[in-house]
Amino acid sequence: MTLQQQIMHGLQALGADFTATQEQLAGSIAHYLLLIEKWNKIHNLTAIRNPHDMLVQHVLDSLAVLPHIHGPHIIDVGTGAGLPGIPAALARPDWQVTLVESNQKKVAFLRQVKIELALQNVEIMAQRVEEVRLAGKVDTVITRAFSELGEFIALTRHLPAENSANCRWVAMKANCAENELKQIRTPFGIEKIVALTVPGLDAARQLIIIKKSNFDSAPQTQESGP
Ligand SMILES: C[S@@+](CC[C@H](N)C(=O)[O-])C[C@H]1O[C@@H](n2cnc3c(N)ncnc32)[C@H](O)[C@@H]1O
């Protein structure tokens, strides 16, 4: 199967309703994967070398999250090569995606992706997240392979300048341990845990969705993905 065919199959299997057309999205994803493959030879952006595997383990994994989070302003903390922020920005051109990354080589890659894919809805902040100060509303602070939950909240709780009660903090995890869930303390609480299915990936994926509230730290519900 060609990469383009595999991308189209993956998008159809996800079945999600994105605002970009499937053809546009497929073309942009192929371009993004080829850029990662090219830069990976010098900068070691990801341990996964093959674009077919990157598609499943990085891009479809990122896209599977989108039906469960809210825009329009998304902050991806510790985005690395742009995951999940770049796939989110490609699929949802109506959202504004801020990528926060402290490693300058990864930032150089992200800047190149933004230019080559003409991503007008992406802002790149080359800073440690604890130093980032934003004006205005944030709808979702998301992270993947960044830190444990307690540190994630500690480093990012200041990000929404205005509407912290409406903001959600979302951690993409393989299988979050009970001990890690207990790191979430009031005024933060776990709103829900969503089990995700990623097409072509035979592994558990979870979204831990956290809100600022007075709920205790026990999970409220367990949902299945689409
Ligand atoms: C393991 S990588 C994960 C990258 C990407 N999210 C993914 O899923 O492939 C974690 C990234 O967080 C970045 N990082 C670590 N601490 C950070 C901080 N305090 N502020 C911003 N970025 C940070 C690292 O440079 C690294 O690129």
The ligand as an SDF file (V2000), in Angstrom:
LIG
                    3D

 27 29  0  0  0  0  0  0  0  0999 V2000
    9.1280   13.0180   24.9380 C   0  0  0  0  0  0  0  0  0  0  0  0
    8.9750   14.4750   24.0110 S   0  0  0  0  0  0  0  0  0  0  0  0
    7.3130   14.3270   23.3960 C   0  0  0  0  0  0  0  0  0  0  0  0
    7.1160   15.1270   22.1440 C   0  0  0  0  0  0  0  0  0  0  0  0
    5.7320   15.0130   21.5120 C   0  0  0  0  0  0  0  0  0  0  0  0
    4.7090   15.5840   22.3540 N   0  0  0  0  0  0  0  0  0  0  0  0
    5.3960   13.5840   21.1420 C   0  0  0  0  0  0  0  0  0  0  0  0
    4.4050   13.0370   21.6410 O   0  0  0  0  0  0  0  0  0  0  0  0
    6.1350   12.9830   20.3370 O   0  0  0  0  0  0  0  0  0  0  0  0
    8.8000   15.7610   25.2310 C   0  0  0  0  0  0  0  0  0  0  0  0
    9.1180   17.1460   24.6740 C   0  0  0  0  0  0  0  0  0  0  0  0
    8.8760   18.1310   25.6780 O   0  0  0  0  0  0  0  0  0  0  0  0
    9.8720   19.1180   25.5880 C   0  0  0  0  0  0  0  0  0  0  0  0
    9.9420   19.7580   26.9050 N   0  0  0  0  0  0  0  0  0  0  0  0
   10.3910   19.1970   28.0710 C   0  0  0  0  0  0  0  0  0  0  0  0
   10.2390   20.0700   29.0980 N   0  0  0  0  0  0  0  0  0  0  0  0
    9.6730   21.1920   28.5730 C   0  0  0  0  0  0  0  0  0  0  0  0
    9.2530   22.4380   29.1480 C   0  0  0  0  0  0  0  0  0  0  0  0
    9.3890   22.6810   30.4510 N   0  0  0  0  0  0  0  0  0  0  0  0
    8.6860   23.3560   28.3290 N   0  0  0  0  0  0  0  0  0  0  0  0
    8.5360   23.0960   26.9980 C   0  0  0  0  0  0  0  0  0  0  0  0
    8.9280   21.9360   26.4030 N   0  0  0  0  0  0  0  0  0  0  0  0
    9.4810   21.0020   27.1820 C   0  0  0  0  0  0  0  0  0  0  0  0
   11.1280   18.3530   25.2020 C   0  0  0  0  0  0  0  0  0  0  0  0
   12.0890   19.1910   24.5740 O   0  0  0  0  0  0  0  0  0  0  0  0
   10.5630   17.3060   24.2480 C   0  0  0  0  0  0  0  0  0  0  0  0
   10.5910   17.7530   22.9050 O   0  0  0  0  0  0  0  0  0  0  0  0
  1  2  1  0
  2  3  1  0
  2 10  1  0
  3  4  1  0
  4  5  1  0
  5  6  1  0
  5  7  1  0
  7  8  2  0
  7  9  1  0
 10 11  1  0
 11 12  1  0
 11 26  1  0
 12 13  1  0
 13 14  1  0
 13 24  1  0
 14 15  1  0
 14 23  1  0
 15 16  2  0
 16 17  1  0
 17 18  1  0
 17 23  2  0
 18 19  1  0
 18 20  2  0
 20 21  1  0
 21 22  2  0
 22 23  1  0
 24 25  1  0
 24 26  1  0
 26 27  1  0
M  CHG  2   2   1   9  -1
M  END
$$$$
